[in-house]
Amino acid sequence: MGTAINPPESTRTLPPTTRRRGRLQLILILLLTVGPMVLATCMYQLKFWLPESRSYHGELIGNGQSRAALGVTADEQRWQLLVTAPQGCATDCQQLVYLARQLQIGLGRDASRATHALAAAHPVDAAYAAKLQLEYPQLQRYALDLPTYTQGAEGNGAAQLWIIDPHGNLVLRYAYGVIGKDVLNDLRLLLKLSNIG
């Protein structure tokens, strides 16, 4: 008595509708996994479908510039509130230095994740230097290379406040007269979203 032997798998053929359904499923899976990445890359490169609203108050620096592009040489590994003073530290600069210190204090338990600093192209006068030493003991001070700053930073030569990430990248820029609460909200959001610094 003979027994029926099933043919090997390789010789079996699937009905055409099953093969088409399998191909369609494969294409859908590829579109769902690769499609969003391709769309996001195209949106970024071609700058379309960009949202009009934003959640930050300063000017976003998204071109990969570092602290060195401002003419500042520093090796800070924390978030930094940097005041740049290309024309000397006059009233606007002094207000921004005060604001930077208050912002760091305003971070509360995250205050150790940030520093405040002043980069001036010209030495500050003796009275203000004494005040900085007395009232701003944690203020870091740097020399500002004016030709590099003029080339790398936009602005009219006025003092500006910058938020710089722990890798030294410029993130946001603020002009004199900015509302401190807005900068604090931006900085808190950055610290909340960041795992660095």
C-alpha positions as CSV (number, residue, x, y, z in Angstrom):
1,M,0.0,0.0,0.0
2,G,1.5,3.3,-1.1
3,T,1.6,6.4,1.1
4,A,1.1,9.9,-0.2
5,I,4.2,12.1,0.1
6,N,3.8,15.8,0.4
7,P,5.9,17.7,-2.2
8,P,8.7,19.8,-0.8
9,E,8.1,23.4,0.2
10,S,10.1,24.8,-2.7
11,T,7.8,23.2,-5.3
12,R,4.6,24.5,-3.7
13,T,3.2,27.6,-5.3
14,L,1.0,30.2,-3.6
15,P,-2.1,31.5,-5.3
16,P,-1.5,34.9,-7.0
17,T,-3.8,36.8,-4.6
18,T,-1.8,35.6,-1.6
19,R,1.5,36.7,-3.2
20,R,0.1,40.1,-4.0
21,R,-1.2,40.5,-0.4
22,G,2.2,39.6,1.0
23,R,3.9,42.1,-1.3
24,L,1.4,44.8,-0.4
25,Q,2.0,44.2,3.3
26,L,5.8,44.4,2.9
27,I,5.5,47.7,1.0
28,L,3.2,49.1,3.7
29,I,5.6,48.1,6.5
30,L,8.5,49.8,4.6
31,L,6.4,52.9,4.1
32,L,5.5,53.1,7.7
33,T,9.0,52.7,8.9
34,V,11.1,54.6,6.3
35,G,8.4,57.1,5.2
36,P,8.4,59.4,8.3
37,M,12.2,59.6,8.2
38,V,12.2,60.6,4.5
39,L,9.4,63.1,5.1
40,A,11.2,64.7,8.1
41,T,14.5,65.0,6.2
42,C,12.7,66.6,3.2
43,M,10.9,69.0,5.5
44,Y,14.2,70.0,7.1
45,Q,16.2,70.3,3.9
46,L,13.5,71.9,1.8
47,K,11.9,73.9,4.6
48,F,8.3,73.2,3.9
49,W,5.4,72.5,6.3
50,L,7.3,74.2,9.1
51,P,5.1,75.2,12.0
52,E,4.5,78.9,12.4
53,S,4.3,78.9,16.2
54,R,7.3,78.4,18.4
55,S,7.9,77.8,22.1
56,Y,11.0,79.9,22.6
57,H,11.4,83.6,23.0
58,G,15.0,84.3,21.8
59,E,16.5,84.0,18.3
60,L,17.3,80.4,17.6
61,I,20.8,79.8,16.3
62,G,20.5,76.6,14.2
63,N,23.6,76.8,12.0
64,G,25.9,74.8,14.2
65,Q,28.0,77.8,15.4
66,S,30.0,77.3,18.5
67,R,31.2,79.6,21.3
68,A,34.4,80.0,19.3
69,A,32.5,81.7,16.4
70,L,31.9,84.6,18.9
71,G,35.6,85.0,19.6
72,V,35.3,83.4,23.0
73,T,37.7,80.7,24.1
74,A,36.3,78.7,27.0
75,D,36.0,75.1,28.2
76,E,32.7,75.0,30.1
77,Q,30.9,71.7,30.4
78,R,27.6,73.1,31.6
79,W,24.9,75.3,30.1
80,Q,26.0,78.8,30.0
81,L,24.4,82.3,30.0
82,L,27.0,84.3,28.2
83,V,26.9,88.1,27.9
84,T,28.9,89.5,25.1
85,A,30.1,93.1,25.2
86,P,31.9,94.2,22.0
87,Q,31.8,97.9,22.8
88,G,32.7,97.7,26.5
89,C,30.4,96.9,29.4
90,A,28.1,99.9,29.7
91,T,24.6,100.0,31.2
92,D,23.1,97.5,28.8
93,C,25.9,95.0,29.4
94,Q,25.7,95.5,33.1
95,Q,21.9,94.8,33.1
96,L,22.4,91.6,31.1
97,V,25.2,90.5,33.5
98,Y,22.7,91.0,36.4
99,L,20.0,89.2,34.5
100,A,22.3,86.2,33.8
101,R,23.1,85.8,37.4
102,Q,19.4,86.1,38.4
103,L,18.4,83.5,35.8
104,Q,20.9,81.1,37.2
105,I,19.6,81.6,40.7
106,G,16.0,81.3,39.3
107,L,16.8,77.8,38.1
108,G,16.5,76.6,41.8
109,R,17.7,73.0,42.1
110,D,19.0,73.0,38.5
111,A,21.2,76.1,39.2
112,S,24.3,73.9,39.3
113,R,23.7,72.8,35.7
114,A,24.3,76.3,34.4
115,T,26.9,79.1,34.8
116,H,26.9,82.8,33.9
117,A,29.7,84.6,32.2
118,L,30.9,87.9,30.6
119,A,33.0,88.1,27.5
120,A,34.2,91.7,26.9
121,A,36.3,93.1,24.1
122,H,37.7,95.8,26.4
123,P,38.5,95.7,30.1
124,V,35.8,96.9,32.4
125,D,36.4,100.0,34.4
126,A,37.9,99.6,37.9
127,A,34.7,100.4,39.8
128,Y,32.7,97.8,37.9
129,A,35.5,95.2,38.2
130,A,35.4,95.7,42.0
131,K,31.6,95.3,41.9
132,L,31.9,92.1,39.9
133,Q,34.5,90.7,42.3
134,L,32.3,91.5,45.3
135,E,28.8,90.8,44.1
136,Y,29.3,88.2,41.3
137,P,31.9,85.8,42.7
138,Q,30.9,82.9,40.3
139,L,30.9,85.1,37.2
140,Q,33.3,83.7,34.6
141,R,35.1,86.3,32.6
142,Y,36.6,85.9,29.1
143,A,38.3,88.0,26.6
144,L,36.2,88.7,23.4
145,D,38.1,88.6,20.1
146,L,36.4,91.5,18.3
147,P,37.3,90.6,14.7
148,T,36.0,87.1,15.2
149,Y,32.9,88.4,17.0
150,T,32.1,90.9,14.3
151,Q,32.3,88.2,11.7
152,G,30.4,85.4,13.6
153,A,27.7,87.3,15.5
154,E,24.9,89.4,14.0
155,G,23.8,92.5,15.7
156,N,24.7,96.2,15.9
157,G,27.6,96.0,18.3
158,A,25.3,96.1,21.4
159,A,25.6,93.7,24.3
160,Q,23.8,90.4,23.9
161,L,22.8,87.4,26.0
162,W,23.4,83.9,24.7
163,I,22.4,80.5,25.9
164,I,25.2,78.0,25.1
165,D,24.9,74.2,25.5
166,P,27.5,72.0,27.3
167,H,29.1,71.2,24.0
168,G,29.8,74.9,23.3
169,N,27.0,75.3,20.7
170,L,25.1,78.5,20.4
171,V,21.4,77.8,21.1
172,L,19.5,81.1,21.6
173,R,20.4,84.8,21.5
174,Y,18.6,87.7,23.2
175,A,19.0,91.4,22.8
176,Y,19.1,94.0,25.6
177,G,15.7,94.6,27.0
178,V,14.6,91.0,27.0
179,I,12.1,89.9,29.6
180,G,13.9,87.7,32.2
181,K,10.9,85.4,32.7
182,D,10.9,84.6,29.0
183,V,14.6,83.6,29.1
184,L,14.1,81.6,32.3
185,N,11.3,79.7,30.6
186,D,13.4,78.9,27.6
187,L,16.3,77.8,29.8
188,R,14.1,75.6,31.9
189,L,12.7,74.0,28.8
190,L,16.2,73.3,27.5
191,L,17.3,71.8,30.7
192,K,14.2,69.6,30.9
193,L,14.7,68.3,27.4
194,S,18.4,67.8,27.7
195,N,20.3,64.9,29.2
196,I,23.6,66.8,29.0
197,G,25.1,69.3,31.4
